[in-house]
Amino acid sequence: MALHFELVTPEKLLRSEEVHMVVVPGIEGDFGVLAGHAPFMTVIRPGELAIYSDATTVTGRITLDGGFAEVNEKGLTILAETANEIA
C-alpha cells in the first residue's frame, strides 16, 4: 500500500506522488509516516525531509525551513515555509 504525499509552499505545489514512507523533521523529533498512519497535525522544525520509495531506498531529500504536517485518511500533506531539493 502506498502513501499519498504532497509538499506545498506559498509559491507552488512541489510534490504530489505515491511513496512508501516520508521521514519528517517534527518539532519534537523526526517521525516517519507510512500508509495507514493515525491522523494528526504537528509543527515541523527546520530540517531535512526524506522520501522513501521502499523500506530502504531514499529517493528524495528536501530541506525545510519549518511549517506544518498533516496526516489524514488521504495521506501526508506538508505545508512548508520554504523547501529546497538536495541534489
C-alpha positions, -999 to +999 in steps of 0.1 A: +000+000+000+014+034-009+012+067+009+000+098-009+024+127-002+021+164-011+046+191-004+032+227-007+049+261-003+033+295-006+046+297-042+035+262-055+028+225-052+063+210-052+054+173-050+024+152-053+032+115-055+027+080-041+056+069-019+064+042+006+074+064+036+083+100+044+105+110+074+096+145+086+116+168+110+089+173+137+091+198+164+095+170+190+118+149+168+119+132+134+089+109+127+081+085+099+047+083+081+036+051+063+002+044+046-025+039+073-008+062+099-031+076+126-044+111+118-026+140+134-013+175+128+020+190+140+045+218+136+077+209+117+111+224+125+138+234+101+155+203+089+157+176+062+127+156+050+135+121+034+113+104+009+115+066+005+103+046-025+106+013-005+118+004+030+155+011+023+157+034-007+157+072-003+146+088-035+145+124-023+158+147+003+144+182+009+154+209+033+125+226+050+126+259+070+095+250+091+058+247+086+031+222+093+024+185+087-010+169+085-017+132+083-052+121+075-070+093+056-059+108+023-022+108+032+005+133+043+005+170+034+034+192+043+028+230+043+063+244+043+075+280+046+103+272+021+116+239+006+147+231-014+156+198-030+190+184-021+209+173-052 
